[in-house]
Amino acid sequence: MKLPSPDHPITITAHRGRVRVICNGEAVAKSTHALAMQEKTAPTVFYIPRDDAQMALFERTMHSTHCSYKGDASYYSIRAGGKLNENAIWSYEEPYPAMAEITGYLAFYPNRVDAIEVTE
């Protein structure tokens, strides 16, 4: 387990606007309670509470990954608009303590959905 540091900063802030995720023409998540994570020089990732997502459209997969800073990620595919977008979502269900704020939130791969619309 690694901790955020000046060499690898990670910040998590409440996003003040709205985040909407569109997949195969359907809004699969809409939130005004998203968290914005900025990690080092990577693009901002928006984490959305499960209560603000269409969980019935998501299918958990066997895929998983590990991040030295966040822990083990679980993955979900999206079945929407008559199509399946595999492993389009990741979630840290039990992240390391330093990243506890994102526990159970969902993040979406921009290249596996139609759009992630962010408003201020």
GUDOZA-200848 format. One line per 3 residues: their letters; for each residue x, y, z of C-alpha. Coordinates in pm, 1 decimal, padded with zeros to 6 digits. Example, Ala and Ser with C-alpha at 12.3 -4.5 7.8 and 13.67 -1.06 7.14 Angstrom:
AS = 01230.0,-00450.0,00780.0  01367.0,-00106.0,00714.0 .
END
This chain:
MKL = 00000.0,00000.0,00000.0  00131.1,00341.8,-00100.3  00012.8,00675.0,00034.0 .
PSP = -00038.9,00988.4,-00174.2  00267.1,01212.1,-00153.2  00417.1,01517.1,-00320.4 .
DHP = 00565.5,01279.2,-00580.5  00224.8,01116.4,-00643.2  -00051.0,01351.6,-00526.3 .
ITI = -00412.7,01235.0,-00515.9  -00691.8,01474.2,-00424.1  -01061.3,01396.6,-00384.9 .
TAH = -01312.2,01681.0,-00379.8  -01689.5,01708.7,-00398.3  -01788.8,01813.9,-00749.9 .
RGR = -02020.6,02115.1,-00730.9  -02200.3,02052.3,-01058.9  -02366.5,01758.5,-01229.6 .
VRV = -02215.4,01450.1,-01389.0  -02417.2,01246.4,-01636.8  -02301.9,00926.1,-01807.2 .
ICN = -02455.4,00821.9,-02140.1  -02407.6,00468.3,-02272.9  -02565.3,00340.6,-02594.1 .
GEA = -02798.2,00640.5,-02594.9  -02923.0,00590.7,-02237.3  -02844.7,00793.6,-01924.9 .
VAK = -02699.4,00526.6,-01697.3  -02591.1,00763.6,-01419.4  -02680.4,01119.8,-01316.9 .
STH = -02541.7,01281.3,-01006.0  -02503.9,01608.6,-00825.6  -02307.8,01423.5,-00554.2 .
ALA = -02007.5,01304.5,-00755.9  -01653.3,01312.9,-00628.0  -01370.1,01440.6,-00847.8 .
MQE = -01037.0,01261.6,-00813.8  -00722.0,01416.7,-00949.8  -00425.5,01180.1,-00947.8 .
KTA = -00084.7,01315.8,-01036.5  -00111.8,01437.6,-01398.1  -00393.7,01203.4,-01507.6 .
PTV = -00728.9,01345.8,-01622.6  -00987.6,01401.0,-01349.4  -01198.0,01092.6,-01275.3 .
FYI = -01552.8,01138.9,-01149.7  -01682.3,00886.4,-00896.5  -02060.7,00858.5,-00876.0 .
PRD = -02261.9,00720.7,-00582.6  -02444.3,00395.7,-00659.9  -02773.7,00559.4,-00559.8 .
DAQ = -02733.0,00790.7,-00859.4  -02671.4,00509.8,-01111.2  -02897.4,00264.0,-01293.7 .
MAL = -02752.4,-00039.7,-01112.0  -03004.8,-00273.0,-01279.5  -02819.5,-00210.1,-01608.4 .
FER = -02481.8,-00314.5,-01465.6  -02343.5,-00668.2,-01453.2  -02050.0,-00747.6,-01227.4 .
TMH = -01765.7,-00921.6,-01408.9  -01478.4,-01139.9,-01293.8  -01225.1,-00874.2,-01401.5 .
STH = -01029.8,-00697.4,-01129.0  -00723.7,-00476.9,-01102.8  -00500.0,-00355.6,-00824.7 .
CSY = -00375.6,-00002.8,-00756.4  -00097.3,00046.7,-00504.3  -00268.0,00365.9,-00386.2 .
KGD = -00636.1,00271.3,-00392.5  -00651.9,-00108.6,-00354.3  -00848.7,-00370.2,-00551.2 .
ASY = -01104.6,-00259.1,-00809.1  -01412.3,-00456.0,-00913.7  -01559.1,-00415.0,-01262.9 .
YSI = -01903.9,-00396.8,-01417.1  -02032.1,-00415.8,-01772.5  -02323.5,-00202.1,-01890.7 .
RAG = -02618.0,-00355.6,-02073.5  -02803.6,-00063.6,-02231.0  -02955.4,00017.9,-02567.1 .
GKL = -02945.5,-00348.6,-02666.5  -02564.4,-00365.3,-02636.7  -02311.7,-00479.4,-02378.7 .
NEN = -02017.3,-00253.0,-02294.4  -01774.4,-00481.2,-02114.6  -01583.8,-00369.7,-01806.3 .
AIW = -01695.1,-00009.3,-01856.1  -01716.2,00066.0,-01483.2  -01478.3,00018.9,-01193.7 .
SYE = -01539.8,00048.3,-00822.5  -01325.0,00029.8,-00511.2  -01554.5,-00146.8,-00269.3 .
EPY = -01291.8,-00164.3,00006.1  -01022.6,00089.3,-00084.1  -00719.8,00157.0,00127.7 .
PAM = -00792.7,00390.3,00423.3  -00638.5,00696.8,00254.2  -00897.0,00662.4,-00025.9 .
AEI = -01196.5,00572.0,00194.6  -01407.9,00853.6,00042.5  -01455.6,00655.3,-00281.6 .
TGY = -01580.0,00339.5,-00109.1  -01852.4,00186.5,-00326.6  -01860.7,00476.3,-00575.6 .
LAF = -01855.1,00403.0,-00949.2  -01618.4,00539.3,-01213.4  -01671.9,00504.3,-01589.3 .
YPN = -01414.6,00458.2,-01866.7  -01467.5,00748.5,-02110.0  -01380.3,00526.5,-02408.1 .
RVD = -01638.6,00262.0,-02311.0  -01940.7,00492.1,-02286.1  -02084.6,00750.4,-02526.1 .
AIE = -02013.7,01047.5,-02301.9  -01939.7,01166.2,-01950.8  -02105.1,01508.3,-01935.9 .
VTE = -01974.6,01737.7,-01664.4  -02130.5,02071.1,-01575.0  -02015.7,02318.8,-01314.3 .
END
